Amino acid sequence: VQLQASGGGLVHAGGSLRLSCAASGPIFSNYHIGWFRQAPGKEREFVAACTWREGRTLYTDSVKGRVTISRDVAKETVNLQMNSLKPEDTAVYYCAVRQAPRSTPLATSGALFDLWGQGTEVTVSS
């Protein structure tokens, strides 16, 4: 399986973007899919994650209420709807996958994710 992230771009503060993470192969029910971001000069940080099987979700505090992660089973994609964007959301966004047994809690550490896609750049102007 390979991952392809898309949907980044330049947007004004307060605007919205929808990022998508598409898999080149089948997504198995035990997959967790995460979105991470890395701003210039900063470490990579967790944004959101979901389980493919049940659609359980987890968000970092700074995006709660503004960002929604969702899965499209038919298209085998995971989307990240980002609203009310702020300049501090500017970063390269990456999607990643890990395999985990049923009921495993969602992880926020990128080290636990096995497969990464290339990033898509999001720039929010003030």
C-alpha positions in Angstrom: 0.0 0.0 0.0 1.2 3.5 -0.8 -0.4 6.7 0.4 -1.0 9.8 -1.5 -1.9 13.0 0.2 -3.5 15.9 -1.6 -5.6 19.0 -1.2 -3.1 21.4 0.2 -2.9 25.0 -0.9 -2.9 28.7 0.0 -5.8 30.0 1.9 -6.6 33.1 3.9 -7.1 32.9 7.7 -10.6 31.8 8.4 -10.8 29.7 5.3 -11.1 26.0 4.7 -9.3 23.2 3.1 -10.0 19.5 2.6 -7.1 17.2 2.6 -7.4 13.7 1.3 -5.2 10.6 1.8 -5.7 7.9 -0.8 -4.3 4.4 -0.7 -3.0 2.7 -3.7 -4.0 -0.7 -2.4 -6.7 -2.2 -0.1 -7.1 -0.7 3.3 -7.5 -3.4 5.9 -9.9 -3.1 8.7 -7.2 -3.1 11.4 -5.6 0.1 10.0 -5.3 3.3 11.9 -4.9 6.4 9.7 -3.2 9.5 11.1 -2.6 13.0 9.9 0.5 14.8 11.1 2.0 18.1 10.2 5.4 19.8 10.2 5.8 23.5 10.2 9.1 25.1 9.1 11.7 24.8 11.8 9.5 22.7 14.0 9.1 19.1 14.8 6.4 17.0 13.3 3.2 16.9 15.4 0.1 14.9 15.5 -3.1 16.4 14.1 -5.8 13.7 14.0 -6.3 10.0 13.6 -9.1 7.5 13.0 -9.6 3.8 12.9 -10.7 2.3 9.6 -12.9 -0.3 11.1 -15.1 1.7 13.5 -14.2 5.3 12.6 -13.0 6.2 16.1 -11.3 9.5 16.1 -8.7 11.5 18.0 -7.7 15.1 17.7 -4.9 17.3 19.0 -6.3 20.0 21.2 -5.3 22.8 18.9 -7.6 21.7 16.1 -10.6 20.4 18.1 -13.8 22.0 16.8 -12.1 23.1 13.6 -10.9 19.9 12.0 -12.8 16.7 11.2 -11.2 13.5 10.1 -13.4 11.0 8.2 -13.1 8.0 6.1 -14.7 7.2 2.7 -14.9 3.5 2.6 -16.1 3.4 -1.0 -13.2 5.5 -2.2 -10.7 4.1 0.3 -9.6 7.6 1.3 -9.3 9.4 4.6 -10.2 13.1 4.6 -9.2 16.0 6.8 -11.7 18.8 6.7 -10.0 21.9 8.1 -12.1 25.0 8.8 -11.4 28.3 10.5 -7.8 28.0 9.5 -5.2 30.0 11.3 -1.7 31.1 10.2 -0.3 28.6 12.8 -1.9 25.8 10.8 0.7 26.4 8.1 2.7 23.3 7.6 3.3 20.3 5.4 0.6 17.7 6.2 1.3 14.0 6.0 -0.9 11.0 6.3 0.3 7.8 7.8 -1.0 4.3 8.5 -0.4 1.8 11.2 -1.8 -1.7 11.7 -3.2 -2.4 15.2 -5.4 -5.0 16.8 -9.0 -4.3 17.4 -9.7 -1.9 20.3 -6.1 -0.6 20.3 -6.2 3.1 21.3 -5.4 5.6 18.7 -1.8 6.8 18.8 -0.5 10.3 18.6 3.2 9.3 18.2 4.4 9.2 14.6 6.9 6.5 15.6 4.0 4.1 15.9 3.0 4.6 12.3 4.5 2.3 9.7 3.7 3.8 6.3 3.8 7.4 5.3 2.7 9.3 2.3 4.4 12.3 0.8 3.2 15.6 2.3 0.8 18.2 1.0 1.6 21.8 1.8 -0.9 24.1 3.6 -0.2 27.8 3.8 -2.6 30.1 5.7 -2.0 33.8 5.2 -3.0 36.3 7.8 
